[in-house]
Amino acid sequence: MKSCGVVVEYNPLHNGHVYHLKKARELSGADTIIAIMSGNFLQRGEPAIVDKWSRAQMALSAGADLVIELPVAFSTQPADYFAKGAVGLLHAMNCDAICFGSESGESADYQKLAHFLKQHTPTINQRFKENRDPGKTYASQMDQILKELMPEQLVSLSTPNNILGLAYAKENVLYEKPMELYTITRVGSDYHEKELDEQNFSSATAIRESLVGSKKK
């Protein structure tokens, strides 16, 4: 029996998430989909709009076979620590594969860049230290460094899903037996889009904004 892991928040679950679950099973050929899901507190440090029990039920109804809570010590952290906890849980479950959404890049691109980062960590850290700019985000500075050191790499760190995807890939290659890596291109609205999508692929941000707005009325 083959298993594939997905790392999720579902704040709240939307059609793009259902598409992700479906494609994860399809691409990996998995019999079982394991969802590592944040509890009541999320990566931005805010409480979820829906409690963890309801979101776990949503995940099961949408196609996941097992939901495991990502402890708050990891769920509220930046990408690398968030990924450390999630990937660690999947490896503890002897999961065969991991599938994540991204704005750009193929699975092989993330795999290649993750290996490059593993092999050249001292050089990258030194370059970052020498060129650190408090006025820029960590992601944008790292993106520039990687473009200089590895011009052919195709993973842009200008978008949230790509940043998380690379964090999963980096953590995964640290294990003796890494999981297979799959990525699917995000469909529908942009991650931060605040307007509902008439084609039913609204972002979680837009859905939350709509729910909050309706409550105020």
C-alpha positions in Angstrom: 0.0 0.0 0.0 1.4 3.4 -1.0 0.8 6.6 0.9 1.2 10.3 0.0 1.3 13.2 2.4 -0.1 16.7 2.0 0.5 19.5 4.5 -2.5 21.7 5.0 -4.2 24.4 7.0 -7.7 24.5 5.4 -8.6 27.9 6.7 -11.1 27.1 5.4 -11.1 24.3 2.9 -11.9 25.4 -0.7 -12.1 23.9 -4.2 -8.4 24.4 -4.8 -7.7 22.2 -1.8 -10.1 19.5 -3.1 -8.2 19.6 -6.4 -4.9 19.3 -4.6 -6.1 16.1 -2.8 -7.4 14.6 -6.0 -4.1 15.3 -7.9 -2.0 14.1 -5.0 -3.6 10.7 -5.2 -3.5 10.7 -9.0 0.2 11.8 -9.4 1.6 9.6 -6.7 -0.6 6.5 -7.3 -1.2 6.4 -3.6 -3.8 4.2 -1.9 -3.8 6.4 1.2 -3.6 10.2 1.6 -2.2 11.5 4.9 -3.0 15.1 5.7 -0.7 16.9 8.2 -3.0 19.7 9.4 -2.4 22.7 11.6 -4.5 22.8 14.7 -6.4 25.8 16.0 -3.4 28.1 15.5 -1.8 28.7 12.1 1.4 29.7 10.5 0.7 33.4 10.7 0.2 33.0 14.5 -3.6 33.6 14.2 -6.4 31.3 15.2 -8.1 29.4 12.5 -11.5 30.6 11.3 -12.9 27.1 11.8 -11.9 24.8 14.7 -9.5 21.9 14.0 -12.1 19.2 14.5 -14.4 20.6 11.8 -11.5 21.2 9.5 -10.3 17.6 10.0 -13.8 16.4 9.0 -13.7 18.6 5.9 -10.4 17.0 5.0 -11.7 13.5 5.3 -14.9 14.4 3.4 -12.7 15.9 0.6 -10.6 12.8 0.1 -8.0 12.5 2.8 -7.8 9.1 4.6 -6.0 10.2 7.7 -5.6 13.6 9.4 -2.7 14.2 11.8 -2.3 17.4 13.8 0.8 19.5 13.3 1.8 20.6 16.8 1.5 24.3 17.5 5.3 24.4 18.2 5.6 23.9 14.4 2.3 25.2 13.0 3.0 28.8 14.0 6.6 29.0 12.8 8.2 30.3 9.6 8.5 28.0 6.6 11.6 26.0 7.5 10.4 25.1 11.0 6.9 24.5 9.8 8.3 22.1 7.2 10.5 20.4 9.7 7.6 19.4 11.8 5.3 18.4 8.9 7.9 16.4 7.0 9.1 14.8 10.2 5.6 13.5 10.9 5.3 12.1 7.4 8.6 10.3 7.8 7.6 8.9 11.2 4.5 7.5 9.4 6.8 5.9 6.8 5.0 7.9 4.1 6.2 7.2 0.5 5.5 10.6 -1.1 4.6 14.2 -0.5 2.6 16.5 -2.8 2.4 20.2 -2.5 1.0 23.1 -4.5 3.2 25.7 -6.1 3.0 28.8 -8.3 5.8 27.6 -10.6 8.4 24.9 -11.1 8.3 21.2 -11.6 9.0 18.5 -8.9 12.5 18.0 -10.3 13.3 21.7 -9.9 12.5 21.6 -6.2 14.5 18.4 -5.8 17.5 19.8 -7.6 17.5 23.1 -5.7 17.1 21.3 -2.3 20.2 19.2 -3.0 22.1 22.3 -4.1 21.2 24.0 -0.8 22.2 21.0 1.2 25.6 20.8 -0.5 26.3 24.6 -0.4 24.8 25.7 2.9 28.0 27.4 4.2 28.6 29.4 1.0 24.9 30.5 0.9 24.9 31.5 4.6 28.1 33.5 4.1 26.7 35.2 1.1 23.5 36.1 2.9 25.5 37.5 5.9 27.7 39.6 3.7 24.7 41.1 1.7 22.0 41.2 4.3 19.6 44.0 3.8 17.1 44.8 6.6 14.9 46.5 4.1 14.2 43.3 2.2 12.5 40.1 3.2 14.5 37.0 3.8 12.8 35.3 0.9 13.7 38.0 -1.6 17.3 38.2 -0.5 17.6 34.4 -0.7 16.0 34.4 -4.1 18.7 36.9 -5.3 21.5 34.8 -3.9 20.3 31.6 -5.5 19.9 33.3 -8.9 23.5 34.4 -8.6 24.8 31.0 -7.5 22.5 28.8 -9.6 21.2 30.9 -12.5 19.6 27.9 -14.2 17.3 27.1 -11.2 13.6 27.7 -11.9 12.0 28.0 -8.4 11.1 31.6 -7.6 10.9 32.5 -4.0 8.6 35.4 -4.6 5.4 33.4 -3.8 4.2 31.7 -0.5 3.6 28.3 -1.9 7.0 28.1 -3.6 8.7 29.1 -0.4 6.9 26.3 1.5 7.4 23.8 -1.3 11.1 24.4 -1.2 11.1 24.1 2.6 9.5 20.7 2.3 12.0 19.6 -0.3 15.0 20.8 1.8 13.8 19.0 4.9 13.0 15.9 2.9 16.5 15.5 1.4 18.0 15.4 4.9 16.5 11.9 5.5 18.3 8.7 4.5 15.3 7.6 2.5 13.6 10.8 1.1 9.9 10.7 0.1 9.0 11.0 -3.6 8.3 14.6 -4.4 5.3 15.9 -6.4 4.1 19.4 -7.0 1.0 20.7 -8.8 0.5 24.2 -10.2 -1.9 26.4 -8.3 -5.2 26.9 -10.1 -7.7 29.8 -9.7 -7.1 32.9 -7.6 -3.8 34.1 -6.4 -2.8 33.2 -2.8 -3.6 36.8 -1.5 -6.6 37.5 -3.8 -9.4 39.1 -1.8 -12.1 38.9 -4.4 -14.2 35.8 -4.7 -13.6 33.8 -8.0 -16.8 33.3 -10.1 -15.2 30.1 -11.4 -15.3 28.6 -7.9 -11.5 28.6 -7.3 -11.5 31.4 -4.7 -8.5 31.8 -2.4 -8.8 31.1 1.3 -8.1 34.8 1.9 -11.1 35.8 -0.2 -13.4 33.3 1.5 -12.3 34.6 5.0 -12.8 38.2 3.9 -16.3 37.3 2.7 -17.2 35.5 5.9 -15.9 38.3 8.1 -17.7 40.9 6.0 -21.0 39.0 6.1 -20.8 38.7 9.9 -20.3 42.5 10.3 -23.5 43.1 8.3 
